[in-house]
Amino acid sequence: MSVHSNLDDTRSAGRQAAFMNGYLEALTLVERLHRLLLDVIKDEFERVGVLEINAVQALLLFNIGDNEVTAGELKSRGYYQGSNVSYNLKKLVEMGYMHHQRCEIDRRSVRVRLTDKGRKIRDVVTDLFMGHSEGLMTRGVLDMNGIDNITTSLRRVERYWSEQIRYIY
């Protein structure tokens, strides 16, 4: 083996280690940002005096918006990523934030949509996100190019992970 190929192997291993460190940092940031988002939503609801729903439920209402969906569609459309969707839907129906109705075609399936009370919560989250959007731009934290780059990169990672799940078995 030549000195040149050993040097190439060392450089390649160094690049791989640096990429791995960057990847792990990105994973940590994604996880931390999600938890921080939930804290920001919780703080906003405390500020406006809405204490009966949690941040996960508020985000669920925001993501459903004006749509009428089944519990299964919540995950497939990317509206909800948690494992306890049935619990949160049941609580939101009990508290009057959502209507539920058996699907006429498949009686086992339940369709949900927001009530007026649920739409008010959605509007609070919308206003919060609008404020964030304006603040990020006016303070120079992100511009349109930056947000496009982040979104494109995260979609690529999402696609890669989805393919890993699909093709692993």
C-alpha positions, 0 to 999 in steps of 0.5 A: 500500500502506498503512502498516498492511499494511506493518506487518502484513507485517513482523510476519508475517515476524518471526513466521515468522523466530522460528518458523523459529529455534525449529524449527531449535533443536527439530531440533537438540535431537531429534538431540542427544537421540538421540545422548545417549540412545545415550551413556547406554545405552553408559555403562550397559552399560559400568557393568554390564560388557556390552561386546560389544553397542553402544547401537543394538543394545541399543535394538533388543533393548529395542524388539523386547521379547517380539515376533517380527518380520521385519526389514521390520516393525522399521522399519514398527513404529518399532522401528528407524530406522537403515539397517543393520538387517540388519547389526545383526540378523546380529550379534545372532543371531551373539552369541546375543541373538536367534533367527532363523527362516525364515518358513514362508509367505514363505521369503525372510523371516526372523522374529527374537525375543529369546533369554534372553540378549537378554531380559536386555539388554532388562531392563537397558535397561528398568531404566535407563529406569525409573530415568530415569522416576522421576528425571524425576518426583521431581526435578521435571524433568517431570510427567505433563502435560509428558511428554504435551505433548512426546509429543503435539507430537512425534507431530504433527511425525512425522505432518507429516513422514510426510505430506511424504514420502508426498505430495511426489512 
